[in-house]
């Protein structure tokens, strides 16, 4: 690939910096913030995370519909990165600012409203950002690299949050006696500013190059197009399980470090092992696997590694940090492969749907993909909270019961492994191979050429609806 393509991949990846600093922080800190800082009961938090993320999933469908009907001189997708960046950053600050002096009931109402607003605004950034990859290129390797760039940047920002920000938050709270609310607010304002700049960089450094027709379809027509896309439905079902597995692990790690290992400092090492090895091994491995086995093959290998890491962690139940880091390193490679290939595979389903139905609906297709991810987030965020509540978890109690420790292990390992195993079994029947995708792209191009030629013959002009 030439320098221009590499530059585009890098600029596209910059948008993921904003996604993780502005929205993704919740995956690492929100459950712990709500229970241990805001003082909201764990069971209530589980219900909140479940309901709001389901609401977010519905908002994605609306956002996809709006995006597909957008047409500006900058394209359909890129403008939203500018329009929604600042409101999204402000909403994220509000989420981590639950008033301490309010009653439990009012705190819960505030959490529902602020987190719901954040999810709604994020839909109008994440849908166009994810759809943008389908408009940058139809080349398989480029799309694979766009997906990898998202995961690399997500890993780097997660390492930064764990290695730099988490210790700083605890240090200031312990040494200065400063309110955690004030500390969160300060950092989230900084993250918001960085995120706004990152979205602007992504906007400036990418370009929508794939032809599209102005969307004149009804909502019902767009939905029928999506539901006839068998490849997309496979990817969506897979994403529900994969994202639920990831969020269940992510939300439980801090409890694992604090109450099982009794060493919160090891959280940094765990996060680095989860992310760093995924980049060092997963990125070159993904390129090799895609070249020799295609994206579906790379995805299946990733699932296998993912499951293996969780099973080893559960079976050994060790407190040996070296072994724990080794198991999380295996998980890291699996997570990198499955996540990056999932984004690339979703992009391919746009062409599959266009070929099967004659309609191209990038926004609505990614909206359903994101809808599935939000459902996965809802399950993955809620399951650990419910497991903790059922196991008798007591916030900030140093010596948790044996049942609670067992519940933490379950949420951390068995829940993700089971979900990933179901995905692996189902994905055997995924219909879109590399060869089939190449045939589909060729078929679409030939069909467009015939349509243009037929219209030109009919009235002597090239249709204005084709750009």
Secondary structure, 3 states (H helix, E strand, C coil): CCHHHHHHHHHHHHHHHHHHHHHHHHHHHHHHHHHHHCCCCHHHHHHHHHHHHHHHHHHHHHHHHHHHCCCECCECCHHHHHHCHHHHHHHHHHHCCCCCCCCHHHHHHHHHHHHHHHHHHHHHHHHHHHHHHHHHCCCHHHHHHHHHHHHHHHHHHHHHHHHHHHHHHHHHHHHCCCCHHHHHHHHHHHHHHHHHHHHHHHHHHCCCCCCCECCCCCHHHHHHHHHCCHHHHHHHHHHHHHHHHHHHHHHHHHHHHHHHCCCCCHHHHHHHHHHHHHHHHHHHHHHHHHHHHHHHHHHHHHHHHHHHHHHHHHHHCCCCHHHHHHHHHHHHHHHHHHHHHHHHHHHHHHHHHHHHHCCCCHHHHHHHHHHHHHHHHHHHHHHHHHHHHHCCCCCCCCCCCHHHHHHHHHHHHHHHHHHHHHHHHHHCCCCCCHHHHHHHHHHHHHHHHHHHHHHHHHHCCCCCCEC
